[in-house]
Amino acid sequence: MTASLPTDANGLVSHADAVSLGRAAELLRQQRTGEVRRIGRGVYTRAQLEHGARGAAQRYRERVLAAGRRMRDPVFTSYSAAALHRLPLVGRWPEEIYVMSDGPHGRRRGDVVSVARRAPLGAVRVAGQRATPPAFTLVQLARHAQLVQALVAADAAAMVPRSQGRRALITPEQLVAEYERLRPFHGSRRVRPVLDRVTTLAETPLETLSRLVIEQLGFAMPVLQQHFWLPALGRDAYVDFYWPDVGVIGEADGHGKYLGAGSADGAAQRVIEEKQREDELREQSNGFARWGWSDAWHPARLEAILLRAGVPRPGPRRVLV
């Protein structure tokens, strides 16, 4: 895209702006050659589309941004505000765009869902758009989404990083306070299970999903982010899950830390370091379980892994809402 085509802070350009500059033909030519992508009616971007879950999140966020270009200063909420706040989800992003209604009644028109406005609301600016604040956003998301989706987003917003200089978007207490402020409201019973489970200690969506599956299967609930000292390596280690009564460690690992190593040599070094870390942790435990996304999405697989490691199961299987 040439410099003469005006873009906003998110790198978007509208067909109307291109027309006003007499550059519509150039814009459409670049669409045909793949230099730009159409992300909504009359709105384009030059950003490359990522793959997998990141690509799905990117596509939905771009749709929200495109809607913000064509609507009259909307206040996005629920899934749409979560996308603007860059909160992660698991599973499918919706087709609908969620905005706040101007009054106490909600409605749906096409792919736009207007959420009833029944309490005072303060909007924040995110990526140049107005959105509901994180706590309000998460309450609305819990009304509309599956438990695992809403909890993944809530855990991500509440997670307290160990690195200095970063802060959580919300605290669990703030989320509960927002829920109580908004009550009574339709769908409040769907929000309660999220409030009961949100934690500041889940570092990845896979950890949140795994925790729900562990609960669903009736296993004992683990301690999160248990600290260990690794004397041979001279450093600390924090494990995702730990069952202190039986001394079993659980690690929920995706492939991101290896794919993000920067090179084949970097990835190989990460594998070696992870193997050394695991060897030391095994020496300090009575069992060690490791699993990935495919295991967590298929509970029978995770069940077998946990049973082999010796994780106790005091309760029955249950279905979580």
C-alpha positions as CSV (number, residue, x, y, z in Angstrom):
1,M,0.0,0.0,0.0
2,T,1.5,3.3,-1.0
3,A,2.0,6.2,1.5
4,S,-0.7,8.2,-0.3
5,L,-3.4,5.8,0.9
6,P,-4.4,7.0,4.3
7,T,-4.3,4.5,7.1
8,D,-5.5,4.8,10.7
9,A,-3.6,3.8,13.8
10,N,-4.5,0.1,13.2
11,G,-3.2,0.2,9.6
12,L,-6.7,0.1,8.1
13,V,-7.7,2.0,5.0
14,S,-11.2,2.6,3.8
15,H,-12.5,2.5,0.3
16,A,-14.2,5.8,0.8
17,D,-10.9,7.5,1.7
18,A,-9.2,6.0,-1.3
19,V,-12.1,7.3,-3.5
20,S,-11.7,10.8,-2.0
21,L,-8.0,10.8,-3.1
22,G,-8.7,9.3,-6.5
23,R,-6.8,6.1,-5.6
24,A,-9.7,3.6,-5.6
25,A,-8.3,1.8,-8.6
26,E,-5.0,1.4,-6.9
27,L,-6.6,0.0,-3.8
28,L,-8.6,-2.5,-5.8
29,R,-5.6,-3.5,-7.8
30,Q,-3.7,-4.2,-4.6
31,Q,-6.6,-6.3,-3.3
32,R,-6.4,-8.4,-6.5
33,T,-2.6,-8.9,-6.1
34,G,-2.9,-9.8,-2.5
35,E,-1.1,-6.7,-1.2
36,V,-4.2,-5.8,0.9
37,R,-7.0,-7.9,2.4
38,R,-10.6,-6.9,2.6
39,I,-11.7,-7.3,6.3
40,G,-15.1,-5.7,6.1
41,R,-17.4,-3.7,3.9
42,G,-15.2,-1.0,2.4
43,V,-12.3,-1.6,4.9
44,Y,-8.9,-3.1,4.0
45,T,-5.6,-4.0,5.7
46,R,-2.1,-4.9,4.6
47,A,-1.4,-7.0,7.7
48,Q,-0.5,-10.6,7.0
49,L,-2.9,-13.2,8.4
50,E,-1.5,-15.5,11.0
51,H,-2.3,-19.2,11.2
52,G,-4.1,-21.3,13.7
53,A,-5.7,-19.8,16.9
54,R,-3.8,-16.6,16.5
55,G,-5.2,-16.2,13.0
56,A,-8.7,-16.8,14.2
57,A,-8.3,-14.1,16.9
58,Q,-6.8,-11.7,14.4
59,R,-9.6,-12.2,11.9
60,Y,-12.3,-11.5,14.5
61,R,-10.4,-8.5,15.9
62,E,-10.1,-7.1,12.4
63,R,-13.8,-7.5,11.9
64,V,-14.5,-5.6,15.1
65,L,-12.1,-2.8,13.9
66,A,-13.9,-2.7,10.5
67,A,-17.3,-2.5,12.3
68,G,-15.9,0.4,14.3
69,R,-15.1,2.2,11.0
70,R,-18.6,1.9,9.6
71,M,-20.7,2.3,12.8
72,R,-21.3,5.6,14.6
73,D,-18.9,5.5,17.6
74,P,-20.1,2.2,19.1
75,V,-19.1,0.8,22.5
76,F,-18.0,-2.7,22.0
77,T,-18.5,-5.3,24.7
78,S,-18.4,-9.1,25.4
79,Y,-16.5,-11.0,22.7
80,S,-15.8,-7.9,20.7
81,A,-14.3,-5.9,23.6
82,A,-12.3,-9.0,24.7
83,A,-10.8,-9.0,21.2
84,L,-9.9,-5.3,21.4
85,H,-8.4,-5.9,24.9
86,R,-6.4,-8.8,23.3
87,L,-7.8,-11.4,25.7
88,P,-7.4,-14.9,24.5
89,L,-10.2,-17.4,23.9
90,V,-10.2,-21.1,23.1
91,G,-12.6,-22.6,20.5
92,R,-14.4,-20.6,17.9
93,W,-14.8,-16.8,17.8
94,P,-18.4,-15.8,17.0
95,E,-19.8,-14.4,13.8
96,E,-21.6,-11.7,15.8
97,I,-20.3,-8.3,16.8
98,Y,-21.3,-7.2,20.3
99,V,-22.0,-3.5,21.2
100,M,-23.8,-1.8,24.0
101,S,-27.3,-0.6,23.3
102,D,-28.3,3.0,23.8
103,G,-31.1,1.9,26.2
104,P,-32.3,-0.7,28.6
105,H,-33.3,-3.2,25.9
106,G,-31.1,-5.4,23.8
107,R,-31.7,-6.5,20.2
108,R,-30.1,-8.2,17.3
109,R,-29.8,-6.8,13.8
110,G,-28.0,-8.9,11.3
111,D,-24.6,-9.9,12.8
112,V,-24.7,-7.0,15.4
113,V,-25.9,-7.9,18.9
114,S,-26.8,-4.9,21.0
115,V,-26.5,-5.6,24.8
116,A,-29.0,-4.0,27.1
117,R,-27.6,-1.0,29.0
118,R,-29.1,-1.2,32.5
119,A,-26.3,0.2,34.7
120,P,-23.9,3.2,34.5
121,L,-21.1,2.3,32.2
122,G,-17.7,3.9,31.6
123,A,-16.1,3.2,28.2
124,V,-12.4,3.0,27.6
125,R,-10.4,3.6,24.4
126,V,-8.7,0.5,23.0
127,A,-7.1,0.5,19.5
128,G,-8.9,3.7,18.8
129,Q,-12.3,2.2,19.5
130,R,-14.6,2.6,22.5
131,A,-14.9,-0.6,24.5
132,T,-16.3,-1.6,27.9
133,P,-13.7,-1.9,30.7
134,P,-12.2,-5.3,31.3
135,A,-14.3,-6.3,34.3
136,F,-17.6,-5.4,32.6
137,T,-16.4,-7.1,29.4
138,L,-15.7,-10.3,31.2
139,V,-19.1,-10.4,32.9
140,Q,-20.8,-10.0,29.5
141,L,-18.5,-12.6,28.0
142,A,-19.4,-15.0,30.7
143,R,-23.1,-14.5,29.8
144,H,-22.6,-15.3,26.1
145,A,-19.7,-17.7,26.0
146,Q,-19.0,-21.3,27.1
147,L,-17.5,-21.6,30.6
148,V,-14.0,-22.6,29.2
149,Q,-14.0,-19.6,26.9
150,A,-15.0,-17.1,29.5
151,L,-12.6,-18.5,32.1
152,V,-9.6,-18.5,29.7
153,A,-10.2,-14.8,29.1
154,A,-10.8,-14.1,32.8
155,D,-7.6,-16.0,33.9
156,A,-5.6,-14.1,31.3
157,A,-6.9,-10.7,32.5
158,A,-6.3,-11.6,36.2
159,M,-2.9,-13.3,35.7
160,V,-0.1,-11.6,37.8
161,P,3.1,-11.9,35.8
162,R,6.3,-12.8,37.7
163,S,8.2,-10.3,35.6
164,Q,8.3,-6.8,36.9
165,G,6.8,-3.9,35.1
166,R,3.7,-5.7,34.0
167,R,0.3,-5.6,35.7
168,A,-2.9,-7.6,35.6
169,L,-5.8,-6.0,33.8
170,I,-8.1,-6.8,36.7
171,T,-8.2,-8.6,40.0
172,P,-10.7,-11.4,40.9
173,E,-12.1,-9.1,43.5
174,Q,-12.8,-6.4,41.0
175,L,-14.5,-9.0,38.8
176,V,-16.8,-10.1,41.6
177,A,-17.5,-6.5,42.6
178,E,-18.6,-5.7,39.0
179,Y,-20.8,-8.8,39.0
180,E,-22.5,-7.6,42.2
181,R,-22.9,-4.1,40.9
182,L,-24.7,-5.3,37.8
183,R,-27.0,-7.8,39.5
184,P,-29.7,-8.7,38.9
185,F,-29.4,-9.3,35.2
186,H,-30.3,-12.0,32.7
187,G,-27.7,-14.7,32.5
188,S,-26.1,-14.0,35.9
189,R,-26.1,-17.7,36.8
190,R,-23.8,-18.3,33.9
191,V,-21.3,-15.8,35.3
192,R,-21.0,-17.4,38.8
193,P,-19.0,-20.5,37.7
194,V,-16.3,-18.1,36.2
195,L,-16.1,-16.1,39.4
196,D,-15.7,-19.3,41.5
197,R,-12.7,-20.4,39.4
198,V,-10.8,-17.4,38.2
199,T,-7.2,-17.3,39.4
200,T,-4.2,-15.1,39.1
201,L,-1.9,-18.1,38.6
202,A,-2.9,-19.5,35.2
203,E,-0.1,-18.5,32.8
204,T,-1.6,-20.0,29.6
205,P,-5.0,-20.8,28.1
206,L,-3.9,-24.5,28.1
207,E,-3.5,-24.4,31.8
208,T,-7.0,-23.0,32.3
209,L,-8.5,-25.7,29.9
210,S,-6.6,-28.4,31.7
211,R,-7.8,-27.2,35.1
212,L,-11.4,-27.5,34.0
213,V,-10.9,-30.9,32.5
214,I,-9.2,-32.1,35.7
215,E,-12.2,-30.9,37.7
216,Q,-14.6,-32.4,35.3
217,L,-12.9,-35.8,35.5
218,G,-13.1,-35.8,39.3
219,F,-9.4,-35.6,40.1
220,A,-8.1,-33.8,43.1
221,M,-7.5,-30.2,42.4
222,P,-3.8,-29.3,42.2
223,V,-1.8,-26.4,43.6
224,L,-0.9,-24.0,40.8
225,Q,2.6,-22.6,40.1
226,Q,4.3,-24.6,42.9
227,H,7.9,-23.4,43.4
228,F,10.8,-25.8,43.3
229,W,14.6,-25.1,43.6
230,L,16.8,-26.9,41.1
231,P,20.2,-27.1,42.7
232,A,22.0,-28.7,39.7
233,L,20.9,-25.9,37.4
234,G,21.1,-23.2,40.1
235,R,17.6,-21.7,39.4
236,D,14.0,-21.7,40.4
237,A,11.2,-23.6,38.7
238,Y,7.5,-23.1,38.9
239,V,5.3,-26.1,37.8
240,D,1.9,-25.7,36.3
241,F,0.2,-28.2,38.6
242,Y,1.3,-30.0,41.8
243,W,-0.5,-32.6,44.0
244,P,1.3,-32.3,47.3
245,D,-0.4,-35.2,49.0
246,V,1.1,-37.6,46.5
247,G,4.1,-35.6,45.2
248,V,3.0,-35.5,41.6
249,I,3.9,-32.7,39.1
250,G,1.8,-31.9,36.1
251,E,3.0,-29.7,33.1
252,A,0.6,-28.5,30.4
253,D,2.8,-27.6,27.4
254,G,2.0,-26.2,24.1
255,H,4.6,-25.8,21.3
256,G,4.9,-22.0,21.5
257,K,8.0,-21.9,23.6
258,Y,9.8,-24.0,21.0
259,L,8.4,-22.3,18.0
260,G,9.3,-18.9,19.4
261,A,12.9,-19.9,20.0
262,G,13.9,-18.0,16.9
263,S,15.9,-20.7,15.1
264,A,16.4,-24.4,14.8
265,D,19.4,-24.1,17.2
266,G,17.4,-22.0,19.6
267,A,14.6,-24.6,19.6
268,A,17.1,-27.4,20.1
269,Q,18.6,-25.6,23.1
270,R,15.1,-25.0,24.6
271,V,14.5,-28.8,24.3
272,I,17.7,-29.6,26.1
273,E,17.0,-27.0,28.8
274,E,13.5,-28.4,29.3
275,K,14.9,-32.0,29.5
276,Q,17.3,-30.9,32.2
277,R,14.6,-29.1,34.1
278,E,12.3,-32.1,33.9
279,D,15.0,-34.5,35.1
280,E,15.6,-32.4,38.2
281,L,11.9,-32.1,38.9
282,R,11.4,-35.8,38.6
283,E,14.1,-36.4,41.3
284,Q,12.0,-34.2,43.6
285,S,8.6,-35.8,42.8
286,N,6.9,-39.2,43.0
287,G,5.3,-38.8,39.6
288,F,5.5,-36.5,36.5
289,A,2.8,-35.9,33.9
290,R,3.1,-33.8,30.8
291,W,0.4,-33.2,28.2
292,G,-0.5,-30.9,25.3
293,W,-3.5,-29.3,23.6
294,S,-4.7,-32.5,21.9
295,D,-4.7,-34.3,25.3
296,A,-6.7,-31.6,27.1
297,W,-9.3,-31.4,24.3
298,H,-9.8,-35.2,24.6
299,P,-10.5,-35.8,28.3
300,A,-9.9,-39.6,28.0
301,R,-6.3,-38.9,27.0
302,L,-5.6,-36.6,29.9
303,E,-7.4,-39.0,32.2
304,A,-5.0,-41.8,31.2
305,I,-2.0,-39.5,31.7
306,L,-3.0,-38.4,35.1
307,L,-3.9,-42.0,36.3
308,R,-0.5,-43.3,35.1
309,A,1.2,-40.5,37.1
310,G,-0.7,-41.4,40.3
311,V,-2.9,-38.4,40.6
312,P,-5.8,-39.2,43.0
313,R,-9.4,-39.1,41.9
314,P,-11.6,-38.7,45.0
315,G,-14.7,-37.5,43.1
316,P,-17.0,-38.6,40.3
317,R,-17.0,-37.3,36.8
318,R,-19.1,-34.2,36.4
319,V,-20.4,-32.0,33.7
320,L,-19.5,-28.3,34.1
321,V,-21.9,-25.7,32.8
